[in-house]
Amino acid sequence: MASLAGVSELTVPETTPVPLDRARVRAQLVASRIAGQVATTRENNLANYRRMSDREPLYLFGLRPTGTWTPAEVLALMADRAGVAADPGHRHGQDTIDPDRTLDRIDALADRLALAASRHERVLVATGHPVGTVAYTDRVAVLADHGTPRHTHSPLPMLALLAALERAGQAPPDLVVADHGWAGAAGQAGIDAVGFADCNDPALFVGEAEGTVRVSVPLDDNVAPHLYAPLTGYLLARAGLTGAVTGA
């Protein structure tokens, strides 16, 4: 389980870089299938929308939605927020994520990061899609089982971390940047949470619609890590936090 060392203060760097060109990043999102015609199937999307609608715990990411959120309502929301096909008759084949929606929410996330930096807020970064072999990978919290990082949708790691902070006499983080149950549980606990979610993971978009999650960015969350570098550079440059990453 993650230690408390990863809750870091975010500060503004001495220089503010020029953001990457949005059109260039958009093209790379589509070429890498982070957005556009993504690998996630329509069948998987619709099945997960029903599971979230049925309140299956691992598809709620620690959130407790207050709306009805029928499968049809979830589909309509995902068409609006992520850009999946709105036609309920589309039952098979590929689905889509609108790259412009991805970048619009990245811009919103950048605004929140810039605010965190200006306030010197304490920020926790976590992921349910880990890479590496330690409980913190480059100061990113992950769930680890005997030293092996684990993919997880569960809210329990975030709840355990928040409980550990309380026991240590520390306040919760001001901002959580995460995905899956890390983001959902933080938002449900009243912490500002911004997250990334695939088009088959509707819970964070529901949380955003209900005001529990601050920002939910639609993207395919399971492509090769280096392919996210241009988007990461765009995000950090928009937030005024570091130099732009330009490699594809």
ZINORHU-V342274 format. One record per residue. N is the residue number from 1. RES is the residue in one letter. SS is DSSP state (a for helix, b for strand, c for the rest). PSI is psi as a letter, one per 40 degrees, with the letter a starting at -180 (none if undefined). Layout:
# ZINORHU-V342274
n:N res:RES ss:SS psi:PSI
n:N res:RES ss:SS psi:PSI
This chain:
# ZINORHU-V342274
n:1 res:M ss:c psi:i
n:2 res:A ss:c psi:i
n:3 res:S ss:c psi:i
n:4 res:L ss:a psi:e
n:5 res:A ss:a psi:e
n:6 res:G ss:a psi:e
n:7 res:V ss:c psi:h
n:8 res:S ss:b psi:i
n:9 res:E ss:b psi:h
n:10 res:L ss:c psi:h
n:11 res:T ss:c psi:i
n:12 res:V ss:c psi:h
n:13 res:P ss:c psi:i
n:14 res:E ss:c psi:d
n:15 res:T ss:c psi:i
n:16 res:T ss:c psi:h
n:17 res:P ss:c psi:i
n:18 res:V ss:c psi:h
n:19 res:P ss:c psi:i
n:20 res:L ss:c psi:i
n:21 res:D ss:c psi:h
n:22 res:R ss:a psi:d
n:23 res:A ss:a psi:d
n:24 res:R ss:a psi:d
n:25 res:V ss:a psi:d
n:26 res:R ss:a psi:d
n:27 res:A ss:a psi:d
n:28 res:Q ss:a psi:d
n:29 res:L ss:a psi:d
n:30 res:V ss:a psi:d
n:31 res:A ss:a psi:d
n:32 res:S ss:a psi:e
n:33 res:R ss:c psi:f
n:34 res:I ss:c psi:d
n:35 res:A ss:c psi:a
n:36 res:G ss:b psi:b
n:37 res:Q ss:b psi:g
n:38 res:V ss:b psi:i
n:39 res:A ss:b psi:d
n:40 res:T ss:b psi:h
n:41 res:T ss:b psi:i
n:42 res:R ss:a psi:d
n:43 res:E ss:a psi:d
n:44 res:N ss:a psi:d
n:45 res:N ss:a psi:d
n:46 res:L ss:a psi:d
n:47 res:A ss:a psi:d
n:48 res:N ss:a psi:d
n:49 res:Y ss:a psi:d
n:50 res:R ss:a psi:d
n:51 res:R ss:a psi:d
n:52 res:M ss:a psi:d
n:53 res:S ss:a psi:d
n:54 res:D ss:c psi:e
n:55 res:R ss:c psi:f
n:56 res:E ss:c psi:h
n:57 res:P ss:a psi:d
n:58 res:L ss:a psi:e
n:59 res:Y ss:a psi:e
n:60 res:L ss:c psi:e
n:61 res:F ss:c psi:f
n:62 res:G ss:c psi:e
n:63 res:L ss:c psi:i
n:64 res:R ss:c psi:g
n:65 res:P ss:c psi:i
n:66 res:T ss:c psi:e
n:67 res:G ss:c psi:i
n:68 res:T ss:c psi:d
n:69 res:W ss:c psi:g
n:70 res:T ss:c psi:i
n:71 res:P ss:a psi:d
n:72 res:A ss:a psi:d
n:73 res:E ss:a psi:d
n:74 res:V ss:a psi:d
n:75 res:L ss:a psi:d
n:76 res:A ss:a psi:d
n:77 res:L ss:a psi:d
n:78 res:M ss:a psi:d
n:79 res:A ss:a psi:d
n:80 res:D ss:a psi:d
n:81 res:R ss:a psi:d
n:82 res:A ss:c psi:d
n:83 res:G ss:c psi:f
n:84 res:V ss:c psi:i
n:85 res:A ss:c psi:h
n:86 res:A ss:c psi:e
n:87 res:D ss:c psi:h
n:88 res:P ss:c psi:e
n:89 res:G ss:c psi:e
n:90 res:H ss:c psi:h
n:91 res:R ss:c psi:e
n:92 res:H ss:c psi:i
n:93 res:G ss:c psi:a
n:94 res:Q ss:b psi:i
n:95 res:D ss:b psi:i
n:96 res:T ss:b psi:i
n:97 res:I ss:b psi:h
n:98 res:D ss:c psi:h
n:99 res:P ss:a psi:d
n:100 res:D ss:a psi:d
n:101 res:R ss:a psi:d
n:102 res:T ss:a psi:d
n:103 res:L ss:a psi:d
n:104 res:D ss:a psi:d
n:105 res:R ss:a psi:d
n:106 res:I ss:a psi:d
n:107 res:D ss:a psi:d
n:108 res:A ss:a psi:d
n:109 res:L ss:a psi:d
n:110 res:A ss:a psi:d
n:111 res:D ss:a psi:d
n:112 res:R ss:a psi:d
n:113 res:L ss:a psi:d
n:114 res:A ss:a psi:d
n:115 res:L ss:a psi:d
n:116 res:A ss:a psi:d
n:117 res:A ss:a psi:d
n:118 res:S ss:a psi:d
n:119 res:R ss:a psi:e
n:120 res:H ss:c psi:f
n:121 res:E ss:c psi:i
n:122 res:R ss:b psi:h
n:123 res:V ss:b psi:h
n:124 res:L ss:b psi:h
n:125 res:V ss:b psi:h
n:126 res:A ss:b psi:i
n:127 res:T ss:c psi:i
n:128 res:G ss:c psi:e
n:129 res:H ss:c psi:g
n:130 res:P ss:c psi:i
n:131 res:V ss:c psi:i
n:132 res:G ss:c psi:a
n:133 res:T ss:c psi:e
n:134 res:V ss:c psi:i
n:135 res:A ss:c psi:d
n:136 res:Y ss:b psi:h
n:137 res:T ss:b psi:h
n:138 res:D ss:c psi:f
n:139 res:R ss:c psi:f
n:140 res:V ss:b psi:h
n:141 res:A ss:b psi:h
n:142 res:V ss:c psi:i
n:143 res:L ss:b psi:h
n:144 res:A ss:b psi:h
n:145 res:D ss:b psi:h
n:146 res:H ss:c psi:f
n:147 res:G ss:c psi:e
n:148 res:T ss:b psi:h
n:149 res:P ss:b psi:i
n:150 res:R ss:b psi:h
n:151 res:H ss:c psi:h
n:152 res:T ss:c psi:i
n:153 res:H ss:c psi:e
n:154 res:S ss:c psi:i
n:155 res:P ss:c psi:e
n:156 res:L ss:a psi:d
n:157 res:P ss:a psi:d
n:158 res:M ss:a psi:d
n:159 res:L ss:a psi:d
n:160 res:A ss:a psi:d
n:161 res:L ss:a psi:d
n:162 res:L ss:a psi:d
n:163 res:A ss:a psi:d
n:164 res:A ss:a psi:d
n:165 res:L ss:a psi:d
n:166 res:E ss:a psi:d
n:167 res:R ss:a psi:d
n:168 res:A ss:c psi:e
n:169 res:G ss:c psi:f
n:170 res:Q ss:c psi:i
n:171 res:A ss:c psi:i
n:172 res:P ss:c psi:i
n:173 res:P ss:c psi:i
n:174 res:D ss:c psi:d
n:175 res:L ss:b psi:h
n:176 res:V ss:b psi:h
n:177 res:V ss:b psi:h
n:178 res:A ss:b psi:a
n:179 res:D ss:b psi:i
n:180 res:H ss:a psi:a
n:181 res:G ss:a psi:d
n:182 res:W ss:a psi:d
n:183 res:A ss:a psi:d
n:184 res:G ss:a psi:d
n:185 res:A ss:a psi:d
n:186 res:A ss:a psi:d
n:187 res:G ss:a psi:d
n:188 res:Q ss:a psi:d
n:189 res:A ss:c psi:e
n:190 res:G ss:c psi:e
n:191 res:I ss:c psi:i
n:192 res:D ss:b psi:h
n:193 res:A ss:b psi:h
n:194 res:V ss:b psi:h
n:195 res:G ss:b psi:i
n:196 res:F ss:b psi:h
n:197 res:A ss:b psi:h
n:198 res:D ss:c psi:i
n:199 res:C ss:c psi:e
n:200 res:N ss:c psi:e
n:201 res:D ss:c psi:g
n:202 res:P ss:c psi:e
n:203 res:A ss:a psi:d
n:204 res:L ss:a psi:d
n:205 res:F ss:a psi:d
n:206 res:V ss:a psi:d
n:207 res:G ss:a psi:d
n:208 res:E ss:a psi:d
n:209 res:A ss:a psi:d
n:210 res:E ss:a psi:e
n:211 res:G ss:c psi:e
n:212 res:T ss:c psi:d
n:213 res:V ss:c psi:h
n:214 res:R ss:c psi:d
n:215 res:V ss:b psi:h
n:216 res:S ss:b psi:h
n:217 res:V ss:b psi:h
n:218 res:P ss:b psi:h
n:219 res:L ss:c psi:i
n:220 res:D ss:c psi:h
n:221 res:D ss:c psi:e
n:222 res:N ss:c psi:f
n:223 res:V ss:c psi:i
n:224 res:A ss:c psi:h
n:225 res:P ss:a psi:d
n:226 res:H ss:a psi:e
n:227 res:L ss:a psi:e
n:228 res:Y ss:a psi:e
n:229 res:A ss:a psi:d
n:230 res:P ss:a psi:d
n:231 res:L ss:a psi:d
n:232 res:T ss:a psi:d
n:233 res:G ss:a psi:d
n:234 res:Y ss:a psi:d
n:235 res:L ss:a psi:d
n:236 res:L ss:a psi:d
n:237 res:A ss:a psi:d
n:238 res:R ss:a psi:d
n:239 res:A ss:c psi:e
n:240 res:G ss:c psi:f
n:241 res:L ss:c psi:d
n:242 res:T ss:c psi:i
n:243 res:G ss:c psi:i
n:244 res:A ss:c psi:i
n:245 res:V ss:c psi:h
n:246 res:T ss:c psi:e
n:247 res:G ss:c psi:i
n:248 res:A ss:c psi:none
